[in-house]
Amino acid sequence: MKIITRRIAAKFTPNPDFRRARGGSEKPVIARNVTPVCPPRKDAKILGSPYSSEGACMPDVLQLPSPTPLTSFTEDEILFRDNIRQFAEEKVRPLVKEMDEKGVFDKELIHQFFQLGLMGIEVPEQYGGAGGKFFEAILAVEELSRVDASAGVIVDVQNTLVNNALLRWTTEEQKKRYLPRMASELCGAYALSEAGSGSDAFALQTKAELKGSDYVLNGRKLWITNAKEAGVFILFATVDPAAGYKGITAFIIEKEFPGFTVGKKEDKLGIRASSTCELILEDCRVPKSNVLGEVGKGYKIAIETLNEGRIGIGAQMAGVARGAWEYAAKYAQERKQFGKSIADFQGIQFQIAQMATEIEAARLMVYNAARMKDAGIPFVKEAAMTKLFCSQVAERVTSLAIEIYGGYGFTKDYPVEKYWRDSKIGKIYEGTSNMQLATIAKLVMPTK
């Protein structure tokens, strides 16, 4: 974590006026001696529910002698968050409208992401990364998404999906080959979905056949985020269609591999600057040394990686909701009707308050799931709940923001319509809301 703080300090000088302009103090408002929630403390105990073996149950809890609020950050976390927030305001926000209209993400911004260490937050320092925690990656996604969801998802996919998979499943040789580049220059993408395998992810048809020292892959992938920018792809194919999910294998594929092509970019409703493309594999040759994990165990990699990715999507949606809420609250105080600002009307006050309450609940769910992951506590249910709830909150809050703006909110001259467009994807990618509900139901309902 300290290395990424040093990088940001070296590349991006904090501006004291920035805090004051946003109503904050020049110094951190959290005490310096706040006890960090992570890493797990030796005196912590995991308590099981009395209903954990049978009957409906809710989450087990981590018992600490002196529990701390989820919003209590360490000094490093505060510095990290505030610098990302300032970077997003000063470097990303001026480009948001143009990137959305053109449907292209600014290459220089991606370069700056690498310079600041945002593309390798959890990558250990020995491989050139920041050596941070999952929680820092989540903070980065939230703060960037508050300004632009496309910026948030680029950092999210890189850290919570691609780097996560490489950190957990690669050999030491593969780590040395890829992690330094992931932290310094190489964008990544995660290729699971196909035209006929969305929610039913393991119905994928892309085939991998071993021929000599290479696997030869044929098939097509669809809806692949970061595809245009990516130089490396975590891609799933089956080595034995008759084996069902037990034939699925993960591969590390480089963009330059023969037979690999990035297809057309989708023209989307939201997150327009983020590329979403088809991938085409025609006799694509992949060395055996680029198998990720074990042959036939790709389904395990896919499931476990997406569990962490869903916390990232929750952070993205929390950031989107925050960004829209801030615009709506400010506009309500400026817009005058019937001789006074519309914020003086109780009906508007109630809407602003309800939005703020739901955003706070969403953030707490994100932070809790991220802290659980860092603490090594099972978090599958919490991740599904987080993605489900945060995507719902983002859609409701951004829609209400448009209504508070009235007719102006329905035009592209004002920013809130973009937040609403960006929010919709939250209920769709990395597992639809119905799939999250199915996961949650399995984990809280009695087993038969």
Secondary structure, DSSP 8 states (H G I E B T S, - for coil): -HHHHHHHHHHS---HHHHHHTT--SS-SS-TT---S-S--TT-EEE--TTSSSS-----EEE-SS---TT---HHHHHHHHHHHHHIIIIIHHHHHHHHHHT---HHHHHHHHHTTTTSSSS-GGGTS----HHHHHHHHHHHHHH-HHHHHHHHIIIIIIIHHHHHH--HHHHHHHHHHHHHT-EEEEE--BTTBSSSGGG---EEEEETTEEEEEEEEEEEETTTTEEEEEEEEES-GGGGGGGEEEEEEETTSTTEEEEEE---SS-TTS-EEEEEEEEEEEEGGGEESSTT-HHHHHHHHHHHHHHHHHHHHHHHHHHHHHHHHHHHHH-EETTEEGGGSHHHHHHHHHHHHHHHHHHHHHHHHHHHHHHT---HHHHHHHHHHHHHHHHHHHHHHHHHHGGGGGSTTSTHHHHHHHHGGGGTTTS-HHHHHHHHHHHHS---
